[in-house]
Amino acid sequence: MRVSVFGLGYVGCVSAACLASMGHEVIGVDVNQVKVDLVNDGKAPVVEERIGEVIAEVVRSGALRATGDVREAIMDSEVSLVCVGTPSEPNGSLCTTYLERVTEEIGAALAERGGRHTVVFRSTMLPGTCLNLLVPILEKSVGGTAGVDIGVAVNPEFLREGTSVRDFFDPPKTVIGEFDTASGDAVLALYEGLPGEVFRVPVPTAEAIKYADNAFHGLKIGFANELGAVCQALGVDSHQVMDVFLADRKLNISPAYLRPGFAFGGSCLPKDLRSLVHAARRADVSVPILAHVLPSNSDHLQRAVDLVERTGKRRIGMFGLSFKPGTDDLRESPLVELAERLFGKGYDLRIYDANVNLSRLIGANREYIEHRLPHLAQLLAQSVDEVLEHAEVCLVGTRDPAVLAALPHSEGPVLVDLVHLPDADARRTEPGYVGLAW
């Protein structure tokens, strides 16, 4: 394919060189003439493992050249990759100045060129940037319609500086946010032959994925460093601890606990987090990530309360009360906390949980519920139907088959989904359905 790459920084330079080495005819574009001259001389404008050899080879073969002329690049290509920078503004917001400028320039050149051309945004940008900001600029500049006259896609990169050439040829995944199928096909053709799973998703999803990745990477590094500092203060070998931690592929390094749902609770996680943070404070070790896990969990629980409040209705039904399905353990259950907050605000509450029977609660479990929700006896319902008949709003905190089978569609109470129901995607179009975080 004939490809133009806008921006010859780390991402653009590596993308241009590697695409050229795969057999594409590539023209790099940059406003910095020094970078343009370096590429045309067969030299890399960035310091990166293997990039020097790759650029020298593809420039020598004629597969890659560079220019500062946007019009020239557009006339000589059928697909454009936009790899310009999106730095932070002083207040932390995303700077889209370079994106807007290059999009307008590409659009002006496309208006003169004619014919369908696919513009692929590879720059990191927040969800909504492409559809709400860049597509209107492109359509206005071209005088055409995205998906008809112009192809549009978002194709985030997952290149690590220092190993970016290696990462390009062996990607963890390829993500194509496609405005339309033809646009996605054009991007897919660029990477034909590369390994890794391909995800063709809506444009905003592709924009969000890069942030999910980087936020988690930062969180993992911060978690490991904070835990290491606590271990050091307590005289424990942190690397030995993490070796054992990383060996657990069932719960730790796995998809476990990484699906948006309701708040966590139970007899272990809250207690152990509090103990660890307290030990860190006693050792004078700052652990802001670990210290804010429980406050974050509490804020997530409050989102459910806020959703109920926004309905303006007072008769509330809850399905689920124990902290985990299949048990009657109510200790530090987020659903107990949710019921307590709603009851404290004066809501008329009915609760059904097939596993919770007050007469069978004993020991610490009974003590906990008598302390936190002493009115539970008058709130518990004997059946799913009893809750449905009472409620104007139903909070669904369980996947109990009996509950799922009875939940109404379209007509009936407002359903606030706390667990991402099996049919959540289908229910999203229903006027009475509200997902907690989806």
C-alpha positions in Angstrom: 0.0 0.0 0.0 1.0 3.6 -0.4 1.2 5.1 3.1 1.9 8.6 4.5 2.9 9.0 8.1 2.5 12.3 9.8 4.9 13.0 12.6 8.4 11.5 12.7 8.9 11.2 16.4 9.2 7.8 18.1 5.8 6.4 17.1 5.8 7.9 13.6 9.4 7.1 12.8 9.1 3.5 13.9 5.8 3.0 12.2 7.0 4.5 8.9 10.2 2.4 8.9 8.6 -0.9 9.9 5.7 -0.5 7.4 8.3 0.2 4.7 10.2 -2.9 5.7 7.0 -4.9 5.3 6.8 -3.9 1.6 4.6 -0.8 1.8 5.6 2.4 0.0 5.9 5.0 2.8 6.4 8.7 2.8 7.1 10.4 6.2 5.9 13.9 6.9 7.2 16.3 9.5 7.3 20.1 10.0 10.9 19.7 11.4 13.2 19.9 8.3 16.1 18.3 10.3 14.0 15.1 10.8 13.1 15.1 7.1 16.7 15.4 6.1 17.9 12.8 8.5 15.4 10.2 7.2 16.2 11.0 3.5 19.9 10.5 4.4 19.0 7.1 5.7 19.4 8.1 9.4 17.1 7.8 12.3 15.8 11.0 13.9 15.4 9.1 17.2 17.6 6.9 19.3 16.0 3.5 19.4 17.2 -0.1 19.2 17.4 -1.4 15.6 15.7 1.7 14.1 18.9 3.0 12.5 19.5 -0.2 10.5 15.9 -0.5 9.5 15.7 3.1 8.2 19.0 2.8 6.4 17.8 -0.3 4.6 14.3 1.0 3.6 15.6 4.4 2.4 18.3 2.7 0.4 15.6 0.4 -1.2 13.4 3.4 -2.0 10.5 2.1 0.2 10.7 5.2 2.5 11.3 8.8 2.0 10.3 12.0 3.9 9.0 15.4 3.1 7.7 18.5 4.8 5.0 19.0 2.1 1.6 17.7 3.2 0.1 18.0 -0.2 2.8 15.9 -1.8 2.4 13.2 0.8 -1.4 13.0 0.4 -1.2 12.9 -3.4 1.2 10.0 -3.2 -0.7 7.9 -0.7 -4.0 6.1 -0.1 -3.7 5.8 3.7 -2.4 8.3 6.2 -1.2 7.5 9.7 -1.4 10.5 12.1 1.3 10.1 14.7 1.7 13.7 16.0 2.2 14.4 19.7 -0.6 14.9 22.2 1.2 16.4 25.2 -0.4 17.6 28.5 -1.5 21.2 29.0 -0.3 22.9 32.2 -3.6 21.9 33.9 -3.2 18.2 32.9 -5.7 18.3 30.1 -4.9 16.8 26.7 -3.4 19.1 24.1 -5.0 18.5 20.7 -3.5 21.5 18.9 -1.2 19.4 16.7 -3.9 16.9 15.9 -6.3 19.6 14.9 -3.7 21.4 12.7 -2.6 18.3 10.8 -6.2 17.1 10.4 -7.1 20.4 8.8 -4.0 20.2 6.5 -4.7 16.7 5.5 -8.3 17.6 4.8 -7.3 20.6 2.6 -5.0 18.3 0.5 -7.7 15.6 0.2 -10.2 18.2 -1.1 -7.8 18.8 -4.0 -6.8 15.1 -4.4 -10.3 13.6 -4.7 -11.1 9.9 -4.4 -11.4 8.0 -1.1 -8.5 8.2 1.3 -8.3 6.7 4.8 -7.1 8.8 7.7 -5.8 6.7 10.6 -5.2 8.4 13.9 -2.4 6.7 15.8 -1.9 9.5 18.3 -3.1 8.9 21.9 -6.3 10.8 22.5 -9.3 10.7 24.9 -12.5 8.9 23.9 -14.7 11.3 21.8 -11.7 13.2 20.4 -11.9 11.6 17.0 -15.7 11.6 16.4 -16.5 15.0 18.1 -13.4 17.0 17.2 -11.3 15.6 14.4 -14.0 14.1 12.1 -15.9 17.5 11.9 -12.6 19.2 11.0 -11.8 16.6 8.4 -15.3 16.8 6.8 -15.3 20.6 6.7 -11.8 20.7 5.2 -12.6 18.0 2.6 -16.1 19.0 1.9 -17.2 15.4 2.2 -18.6 12.8 4.6 -16.6 10.4 6.8 -17.3 6.8 5.9 -18.4 7.8 2.4 -15.8 10.2 0.9 -13.2 9.7 3.6 -12.1 6.7 5.6 -11.5 7.3 9.3 -10.0 5.0 11.9 -8.2 5.0 15.2 -5.3 2.6 15.6 -3.5 3.1 19.0 0.1 2.0 19.2 1.5 -0.3 21.9 5.2 0.5 21.4 7.6 0.8 24.3 10.6 3.1 23.9 13.7 1.0 23.7 11.9 -2.0 22.2 9.5 -0.3 19.8 10.8 -2.0 16.6 10.5 -5.4 18.3 7.0 -4.5 19.6 5.9 -3.4 16.2 6.7 -6.8 14.6 5.4 -8.7 17.7 2.5 -6.7 19.0 0.5 -7.7 22.1 -2.6 -6.9 20.1 -3.7 -4.9 17.1 -6.7 -2.5 17.8 -8.7 -1.0 15.0 -11.3 1.5 15.9 -13.3 1.7 12.6 -15.7 4.4 11.6 -16.9 2.0 8.9 -15.9 -1.4 7.7 -14.0 -0.2 4.7 -11.8 2.0 6.9 -11.1 -1.0 9.2 -10.2 -3.1 6.2 -7.6 -0.6 5.1 -5.9 -0.6 8.5 -6.0 -4.4 8.7 -4.3 -4.6 5.3 -1.4 -2.5 6.7 -0.5 -5.1 9.3 -1.2 -8.3 7.3 1.2 -11.0 8.4 1.9 -9.7 11.9 1.1 -12.0 14.9 -1.2 -11.2 17.8 -5.0 -10.9 18.1 -6.9 -8.3 16.2 -9.7 -6.3 17.7 -12.0 -4.3 15.5 -14.0 -2.1 17.7 -15.9 1.2 17.7 -13.7 4.3 17.5 -14.3 5.5 21.2 -13.4 2.0 22.4 -10.1 2.1 20.6 -9.3 5.5 22.1 -10.1 4.3 25.6 -8.0 1.1 25.3 -4.7 2.9 25.3 -5.6 4.8 28.5 -6.7 1.5 30.1 -3.3 0.0 29.3 -1.2 2.9 30.4 -3.2 3.5 33.6 -2.9 -0.1 34.6 0.8 -0.1 33.8 1.3 2.9 36.0 -0.8 1.3 38.7 1.2 -1.9 38.6 4.5 -0.1 38.9 3.2 2.0 41.8 1.7 -1.0 43.5 5.0 -3.0 43.3 7.0 0.0 44.5 4.7 0.8 47.5 4.6 -2.9 48.5 8.4 -3.0 48.1 8.8 0.0 50.4 6.5 -1.6 53.1 8.3 -4.9 52.8 11.7 -3.2 53.2 10.4 -1.4 56.3 9.2 -4.7 57.8 12.4 -6.5 57.0 10.9 -8.7 54.3 12.5 -9.5 50.9 10.1 -7.7 48.5 11.4 -9.5 45.4 10.8 -12.9 47.0 7.3 -11.8 47.9 6.6 -10.7 44.3 8.1 -13.9 42.8 5.5 -15.9 44.7 2.8 -13.3 43.9 3.6 -13.4 40.2 3.5 -17.2 40.2 -0.3 -17.1 40.8 -1.8 -17.1 37.3 -5.3 -17.9 38.6 -6.0 -14.8 40.6 -3.1 -12.4 40.5 -1.8 -12.3 36.9 -5.0 -13.1 35.2 -8.4 -11.6 34.2 -9.7 -12.2 37.7 -11.1 -9.1 39.3 -10.6 -7.0 36.2 -14.2 -6.7 35.1 -16.2 -3.6 36.1 -18.8 -4.5 38.6 -19.9 -3.6 42.2 -17.7 -2.7 45.1 -15.7 -5.4 46.9 -16.1 -6.4 50.5 -16.0 -9.5 52.7 -14.0 -10.6 55.7 -10.6 -10.4 54.0 -9.9 -7.6 51.5 -11.1 -4.6 53.5 -9.5 -5.9 56.8 -6.2 -6.8 55.2 -5.9 -3.5 53.3 -6.5 -1.5 56.5 -3.9 -3.6 58.3 -1.3 -3.1 55.6 -1.9 0.6 55.3 -1.7 0.9 59.1 1.6 -1.0 59.2 3.0 1.3 56.5 2.0 4.4 58.5 3.6 3.0 61.7 6.8 2.4 59.7 6.5 6.0 58.3 6.1 4.7 54.7 3.9 6.7 52.4 1.6 4.4 50.4 -0.9 6.7 48.6 -2.1 4.0 46.1 -2.8 1.4 48.8 -4.2 4.0 51.1 -6.8 5.1 48.6 -8.0 1.7 47.5 -10.7 1.6 50.2 -11.8 5.2 49.7 -12.1 4.4 45.9 -14.2 1.4 46.8 -16.5 3.5 48.9 -16.9 6.1 46.1 -17.9 3.3 43.7 -20.5 2.1 46.2 -21.8 5.7 46.4 -22.4 5.7 42.7 -25.1 3.2 43.2 -26.7 5.4 45.8 -26.5 8.3 43.4 -28.2 6.3 40.7 -31.1 5.6 43.0 -31.4 9.2 44.1 -31.5 10.4 40.5 -34.6 8.3 39.8 -36.6 10.4 42.3 -38.4 7.2 43.5 -38.7 6.0 47.1 -39.7 2.3 47.0 -36.5 0.3 46.5 -35.9 -3.4 46.0 -32.6 -5.1 46.4 -31.6 -8.5 45.1 -28.5 -9.9 46.9 -27.1 -9.1 50.3 -24.2 -11.4 51.1 -20.7 -10.2 50.0 -20.4 -13.1 47.5 -22.9 -15.3 45.7 -23.5 -18.7 47.2 -22.7 -17.7 50.7 -24.6 -16.1 53.7 -21.5 -14.1 54.8 -22.6 -10.6 55.4 -19.4 -9.3 57.0 -18.4 -6.0 55.3 -20.7 -6.9 52.4 -20.9 -3.8 50.1 -24.6 -4.7 49.6 -25.2 -4.4 53.3 -23.4 -1.0 53.2 -25.6 0.0 50.3 -28.8 -1.1 52.1 -27.6 0.8 55.2 -27.0 4.0 53.3 -30.4 3.8 51.5 -32.3 2.9 54.7 -30.5 5.8 56.5 -31.8 8.2 53.7 -35.3 7.1 54.4 -35.9 4.8 51.4 -38.6 2.2 51.7 -36.5 -0.9 51.2 -37.2 -4.6 50.6 -34.3 -7.1 50.2 -34.2 -10.7 48.8 -31.3 -13.1 49.1 -32.0 -16.8 48.9 -28.9 -17.6 51.0 -29.7 -15.1 53.9 -31.9 -16.3 56.7 -31.7 -14.4 60.0 -32.5 -17.5 62.0 -29.4 -19.3 60.6 -26.9 -16.4 61.1 -24.5 -17.1 64.0 -21.3 -15.8 65.5 -19.4 -12.9 64.0 -21.7 -12.9 61.0 -24.8 -12.3 63.2 -23.0 -9.8 65.3 -22.0 -7.8 62.2 -25.4 -7.5 60.8 -27.0 -6.7 64.2 -24.6 -3.8 64.5 -24.7 -2.5 60.9 -28.3 -3.2 59.9 -30.4 -4.0 63.0 -33.6 -3.5 61.1 -32.8 -6.3 58.6 -35.7 -8.5 59.8 -38.3 -6.1 58.7 -36.5 -5.5 55.4 -36.1 -9.1 54.2 -38.6 -10.4 51.7 -39.5 -14.0 51.3 -39.6 -14.1 47.5 -38.4 -12.4 44.3 -42.0 -11.5 43.5 -42.5 -9.8 46.8 -39.6 -7.4 46.0 -40.8 -6.8 42.4 -44.3 -6.0 43.6 -42.9 -3.5 46.1 -40.2 -1.8 44.1 -40.2 1.3 41.9 -36.4 0.8 41.6 -34.6 -2.6 41.7 -30.9 -2.9 42.6 -29.6 -6.2 41.1 -26.6 -7.4 43.1 -26.8 -11.1 42.3 -26.9 -13.5 39.4 -29.2 -15.9 41.1 -31.0 -17.8 38.3 -34.3 -17.3 40.1 -33.8 -13.6 40.2 -32.6 -13.3 36.6 -35.6 -15.3 35.3 -38.1 -13.0 37.1 -36.6 -9.6 36.1 -38.9 -7.8 33.8 -38.0 -6.3 30.4 -39.0 -2.7 29.3 -42.0 -2.3 31.6 -41.7 -2.4 35.3 -39.3 -0.9 37.9 -36.1 0.8 37.0 -33.3 -1.8 37.0 -30.0 -0.7 38.4 -27.5 -3.4 37.4 -24.6 -3.8 39.9 -23.2 -7.0 38.4 -23.3 -6.7 34.6 -26.2 -9.0 34.0 -25.7 -11.8 31.4 -28.1 -9.9 29.1 -26.8 -6.4 30.0 -25.9 -5.6 26.4 -29.4 -6.3 25.2 -31.0 -4.4 28.1 -29.1 -1.2 27.4 -31.7 -0.2 24.9 -34.5 -0.5 27.4 -35.6 2.8 29.0 -35.7 1.4 32.6 -32.2 -0.2 32.6 -29.2 1.5 34.2 -25.7 0.0 34.4 -23.5 1.0 37.3 -20.3 1.4 35.3 -21.2 0.4 31.7 
